[in-house]
Amino acid sequence: MTYGFDTLQVHAGARPDPATGARQTPIYQTTAYVFRDADHAAALFNLQEVGYIYSRLTNPTVAVLAERVATLEGGQGAVCCSSGHAAQIMALFPLMGPGCNVVASSRLYGGTITQFSQTIKRFGWSAKFVDFDDLDAVAAAIDDNTRAVFCESIANPGGYITDLDAIAGVADKAGLPLIVDNTSATPYLCRPIEHGATLVVHSATKYLTGNGTVTGGVIVDSGKFDWTASGKFPSLSEPEPAYHGLKFHETFGPLSFTFHSIAIGLRDLGMTMNPQAAHYTLMGIETLSLRMERHVVNAIKVAEWLETHPAVAEVTYAGLKSSRYADRVPRICPKGAGGLFTFRLKAGYDACVKLVNALDLFSHVANLGDTRSLVIHSASTTHRQLTPEQQTAAGAGPDVVRVSIGIEDADDLIADLDQALKQAAG
């Protein structure tokens, strides 16, 4: 039987606990698991049998979350890890090697730009940042050492919507996997695999959990990419010495990336999600559709009001009719353009700082996707490490304020913005 999204967000991956009958998924707060006998232990370690060995690799609570997110995204499997940043490294880990590069959108979260432009150099990897609205530039950036194409479905901070179908076409032509960060959209608003994505990554810290209590990440594997076709992905196509020459793609087929990420990625990188974080995220996902609907309704109302304010130079929300991305909403995000966007103040940097300081109902935090409305001046915080040119390219220039619209009464949010804008102009 085929179930709808609202049913799957509550039930996917979960069954009543067989030991106690508990209806909510228990927190399995354990490090290790007892083997039936020596043969059972050997089969688990040889990847001949699926089961639990050690919670750095797999845990029953975390496994329910992985299955639920994979189901909601329409993927074959998923791996949960310790943060959204961990999910990005985990997604690249089986694909990359020294001298390899990833072609990435210039419109990314500032921390991702720093991770890709600076930190991954320590692995011998590199990134090329391109405007993903320019398909010819994306294609031109791909070379023989490129191993992945990376973008966000709804880009943080500006709320720009990527034309995933077009980007997937460029990646497919080059024989490369497309990795899509779907944090800002969630699978309720956008399902990147249906638009050609190979892998989908999430910061579960944001909308999936939805209440600012968890740090976590998820990688969803579409199961649709042929890792053996080009010879560029030996970790998945060639014999693995640590498992007596086992070939992941040959052995596990559409689940090869998922099994590799657990058996090698989590084993050796240790970027593990703890079971309590998985439990909180599962509870958050149960109301995902309800929250996202309210985020969208509120974001439209607030963005339309801001667009008419004399102190505001521009509002980037793709849900506005005036947005140059408005035509992408019905195709890529048919249920709405999310709750994240920016606006520019005519008075510049200092006015942005005054605005943030004057807001009362909005919380000034380095987060998004909370039930509470959040605000930040990206140029002085999340994108502070970037050059002015990078900040502008990412949509986080000095005159830009980012808001994550929550599920409060929209009129109250507008009133708070109104009084803060008056103080900023004062």
C-alpha positions in Angstrom: 0.0 0.0 0.0 1.2 3.5 -0.8 0.9 6.0 2.0 0.8 9.8 1.9 3.5 12.1 3.3 1.6 12.9 6.5 1.3 9.2 7.3 4.9 8.4 6.5 6.3 11.2 8.6 4.7 9.5 11.7 5.1 5.8 10.9 7.9 5.2 8.4 10.7 3.0 9.9 9.0 2.5 13.2 7.2 -0.4 14.8 6.0 -1.0 18.4 9.0 -2.1 20.4 9.1 -6.0 20.3 10.4 -6.3 23.9 7.9 -3.9 25.6 5.3 -2.9 23.1 6.3 0.8 23.5 4.6 2.8 20.8 7.1 5.6 20.6 10.6 4.5 19.3 12.7 4.0 22.5 16.1 5.6 23.0 18.5 2.7 22.8 21.2 4.2 24.9 23.7 1.4 24.5 27.2 1.2 23.2 27.4 -2.5 22.1 25.1 -5.4 21.3 25.4 -9.1 22.3 26.1 -11.5 19.5 24.2 -14.8 19.3 27.4 -16.7 18.9 30.8 -16.5 17.3 29.4 -17.2 13.8 26.9 -14.4 14.1 29.6 -12.0 15.1 31.8 -13.0 12.2 28.9 -12.7 9.7 28.2 -9.1 11.0 31.8 -8.1 10.7 32.1 -9.6 7.2 29.0 -7.6 6.1 27.3 -10.9 5.3 24.5 -10.2 7.7 22.8 -7.0 8.7 22.6 -6.2 12.4 24.0 -4.2 15.3 27.6 -4.4 16.4 28.6 -1.1 18.0 26.7 2.2 18.2 29.4 4.2 16.3 28.2 2.2 13.3 24.5 1.6 13.9 21.9 2.0 16.6 18.2 1.0 16.6 16.9 4.5 17.4 19.1 6.0 14.7 18.2 3.3 12.2 14.5 4.3 12.5 15.4 7.9 11.8 17.5 6.9 8.8 14.7 4.8 7.3 12.1 7.6 7.9 14.1 10.3 6.2 15.0 8.0 3.3 11.3 7.1 2.9 10.2 10.8 2.9 13.0 11.7 0.4 12.2 8.7 -1.9 15.7 7.2 -1.4 17.0 3.7 -1.1 18.8 4.2 2.2 20.2 6.8 4.5 22.9 7.4 7.1 22.6 9.6 10.1 25.6 11.5 11.5 26.6 14.1 14.0 25.8 17.3 12.1 25.0 18.8 8.8 28.6 19.6 8.2 29.5 16.0 9.0 26.8 14.9 6.5 28.6 16.9 3.8 32.0 15.4 4.5 30.4 11.9 4.7 28.7 12.5 1.3 32.0 13.4 -0.3 34.1 10.8 1.5 33.5 7.8 -0.8 33.7 9.9 -3.9 36.8 12.0 -3.5 40.5 11.5 -3.3 43.7 13.7 -3.3 43.6 16.0 -6.4 39.8 15.6 -6.8 37.4 18.5 -6.8 33.7 19.3 -6.4 31.8 21.9 -8.4 29.6 23.8 -6.0 27.1 26.6 -6.2 28.3 30.0 -5.1 25.0 30.4 -3.2 25.6 28.2 -0.2 25.5 28.6 3.6 28.7 30.4 4.7 29.9 27.6 6.8 29.7 25.3 3.8 31.7 27.7 1.6 34.4 27.8 4.3 34.4 24.0 4.7 34.7 23.6 0.9 37.1 26.4 0.2 39.4 25.9 3.2 39.0 22.8 5.3 38.7 20.1 2.6 42.1 21.2 1.3 43.6 19.3 4.2 42.3 16.1 2.5 43.8 17.2 -0.8 40.3 18.0 -2.2 39.2 21.3 -3.7 36.0 23.1 -4.7 35.1 25.3 -7.6 32.3 27.8 -6.9 30.0 28.7 -9.8 26.8 30.6 -10.3 24.4 27.7 -10.8 22.0 29.9 -12.8 24.7 29.8 -15.5 24.5 26.2 -16.8 27.3 26.8 -19.3 29.6 27.9 -16.4 28.7 24.8 -14.4 29.5 22.6 -17.3 32.8 24.5 -18.0 33.9 24.1 -14.4 33.7 20.3 -14.6 37.0 18.6 -15.5 38.6 15.1 -15.4 39.1 15.4 -11.6 35.6 16.5 -10.7 33.8 13.9 -8.6 30.5 15.6 -7.7 28.3 18.6 -8.2 26.9 20.2 -5.1 24.1 22.7 -4.4 21.2 23.6 -2.1 17.6 23.2 -3.1 16.6 26.4 -1.3 19.8 28.3 -0.8 20.8 29.7 2.6 20.7 32.6 3.2 18.7 34.1 0.3 16.1 31.5 -0.2 17.1 31.2 -3.9 15.6 28.1 -5.6 18.0 26.0 -7.7 16.8 24.6 -11.0 17.6 21.1 -10.0 16.4 19.5 -13.2 18.7 21.6 -15.3 21.7 21.1 -12.9 21.0 17.3 -12.9 21.1 17.3 -16.6 24.6 18.9 -16.6 25.8 16.4 -13.9 24.3 13.4 -15.8 26.0 14.5 -19.1 29.3 14.5 -17.2 28.6 11.2 -15.5 28.8 12.7 -12.1 26.6 12.5 -9.0 24.5 15.5 -8.0 24.5 16.2 -4.2 21.7 18.4 -3.0 21.5 20.0 0.5 17.7 19.9 1.1 17.9 21.4 4.6 16.0 24.6 3.9 13.2 22.9 1.9 12.8 19.5 3.6 11.2 16.6 1.7 7.8 18.2 2.3 8.5 21.1 0.0 11.1 19.5 -2.3 12.2 16.0 -3.2 15.5 16.4 -5.0 15.8 12.7 -6.1 12.7 13.2 -8.2 14.6 16.0 -10.0 17.8 13.9 -10.6 19.8 14.2 -7.4 22.0 11.2 -6.5 22.5 12.1 -2.8 20.5 14.4 -0.5 22.0 15.8 2.6 20.3 17.5 5.6 21.2 19.4 8.7 18.7 17.7 10.9 19.4 20.5 13.3 17.1 22.7 11.3 13.5 22.0 10.0 13.6 18.2 10.4 13.8 18.5 14.2 12.3 22.0 14.2 12.8 23.1 17.7 16.4 24.0 18.2 17.3 21.0 20.4 19.5 18.8 18.2 22.7 18.8 16.2 22.5 16.2 13.5 22.9 15.3 9.9 21.5 12.8 7.3 22.7 11.6 3.9 20.1 10.0 1.7 21.2 7.7 -1.1 18.9 7.6 -4.2 20.3 4.2 -5.2 20.1 5.2 -8.8 23.8 6.1 -9.7 26.1 3.6 -11.4 29.3 3.8 -9.4 31.1 1.4 -11.7 30.4 3.2 -15.1 33.3 5.6 -15.2 36.1 4.1 -13.0 36.1 7.4 -11.1 34.7 6.0 -7.8 37.1 3.1 -6.8 35.9 3.2 -3.2 32.6 1.9 -4.4 33.5 -0.1 -7.5 36.9 -1.7 -6.7 37.9 -4.3 -4.1 37.9 -3.0 -0.5 41.0 -4.3 1.4 39.4 -4.0 4.8 36.7 -6.4 3.8 38.8 -9.1 2.0 38.3 -7.6 -1.5 34.5 -7.0 -1.3 33.2 -4.7 -4.0 30.5 -2.5 -2.5 28.6 -1.7 -5.7 28.8 -5.3 -6.9 27.7 -6.7 -3.6 25.1 -4.2 -2.4 23.8 -2.6 -5.6 21.5 0.3 -5.0 22.5 0.4 -1.3 26.3 0.4 -2.0 26.8 4.0 -1.0 24.7 3.5 2.2 26.6 0.4 3.3 30.0 2.0 2.5 29.1 5.1 4.5 28.3 2.9 7.5 30.9 0.2 7.2 33.8 2.6 6.4 32.6 6.2 6.8 31.2 5.9 10.3 33.7 3.2 11.3 36.7 5.4 10.5 35.5 9.0 10.7 33.2 8.4 13.7 30.8 11.2 12.9 28.0 9.3 14.7 24.6 10.6 15.7 23.6 9.8 19.3 20.3 8.0 19.9 18.8 10.8 22.0 19.3 13.3 19.1 17.7 10.7 16.8 14.8 10.4 19.2 14.2 14.2 19.3 14.4 14.4 15.5 11.9 11.6 15.0 9.5 13.5 17.3 10.1 16.6 15.3 9.4 14.9 11.9 6.0 13.8 13.1 4.8 17.4 12.7 7.0 18.4 9.7 4.2 19.0 7.2 2.1 21.0 9.7 5.1 23.2 10.6 6.3 23.7 7.0 2.8 24.8 5.9 2.7 27.4 8.6 6.3 28.5 7.9 5.3 29.1 4.3 2.1 31.0 5.0 3.9 33.3 7.5 6.9 33.8 5.2 4.7 35.0 2.4 2.8 37.4 4.6 6.0 38.9 6.2 7.9 39.1 2.9 5.0 40.9 1.2 4.9 43.4 4.0 8.7 43.9 3.9 8.6 44.5 0.1 6.4 47.6 0.6 8.5 49.1 3.4 10.3 52.3 2.5 13.5 51.3 4.4 13.8 48.0 2.5 15.7 47.9 -0.9 15.0 44.2 -1.8 13.4 41.0 -0.5 14.7 37.8 -1.8 11.8 35.4 -1.0 11.1 33.2 -4.0 7.5 33.0 -3.0 7.0 36.6 -4.0 5.5 37.3 -7.5 8.3 39.8 -8.1 11.1 37.1 -7.5 13.1 36.0 -10.5 12.8 32.5 -9.1 9.0 32.6 -8.8 8.6 30.4 -11.9 10.7 27.7 -10.2 8.4 27.3 -7.2 5.6 25.3 -8.8 8.2 23.0 -10.4 10.8 22.5 -7.7 8.9 23.4 -4.5 5.2 23.0 -5.3 4.1 23.3 -1.7 5.9 26.6 -1.1 9.2 28.4 -1.1 10.0 27.7 2.6 10.5 30.1 5.5 14.0 31.4 4.9 14.9 34.6 3.0 16.8 37.9 3.3 16.1 41.5 2.8 18.4 44.4 2.1 18.2 47.7 4.0 18.8 50.9 2.0 20.8 52.4 4.9 23.4 49.6 4.8 25.5 47.7 7.3 25.0 49.8 10.4 21.2 49.9 10.0 21.3 46.0 9.8 23.1 45.8 13.1 20.7 48.3 14.7 17.7 46.3 13.4 19.0 43.0 14.8 19.6 44.6 18.2 16.2 46.2 18.2 14.1 43.1 17.5 12.3 41.5 20.4 10.2 38.6 19.2 12.8 37.4 16.7 15.7 35.6 18.4 19.2 36.6 17.3 20.9 33.2 16.8 23.1 31.3 14.3 20.4 28.8 13.4 17.4 28.5 11.2 14.4 26.2 10.8 13.1 26.7 14.4 9.4 27.1 15.4 10.6 30.5 16.7 11.4 33.2 14.2 15.1 33.9 14.0 17.3 36.7 12.6 21.0 37.2 11.9 23.2 39.6 10.0 25.1 37.1 7.9 28.0 39.4 6.9 29.1 39.9 10.5 28.5 36.3 11.6 27.8 33.2 9.6 29.6 34.6 6.5 32.1 36.7 8.3 35.1 34.5 7.1 34.3 35.2 3.5 35.6 38.0 1.3 33.2 40.8 0.4 32.9 39.4 -3.1 32.1 35.9 -1.7 29.5 37.4 0.7 27.8 39.2 -2.2 27.9 36.1 -4.4 26.3 34.0 -1.6 23.6 36.6 -1.1 25.0 37.7 2.3 26.3 41.2 1.5 26.9 43.8 4.2 23.4 45.4 3.8 21.5 42.0 4.1 19.6 40.6 7.0 18.5 36.9 7.1 15.3 35.8 8.7 13.9 32.4 9.4 10.2 32.8 9.8 8.7 30.7 12.5 5.1 29.5 13.3 4.0 32.4 15.5 1.3 34.8 14.6 2.4 36.6 11.5 1.0 39.9 12.6 3.1 39.8 15.7 6.2 39.2 13.6 5.3 42.2 11.4 4.8 44.4 14.4 8.2 43.4 15.8 9.9 44.1 12.4 8.1 47.4 12.1 9.3 48.8 15.5 12.8 47.5 14.9 13.0 49.1 11.4 11.9 52.4 12.9 14.7 52.2 15.5 17.2 51.3 12.8 16.2 54.4 10.9 16.2 56.6 14.0 
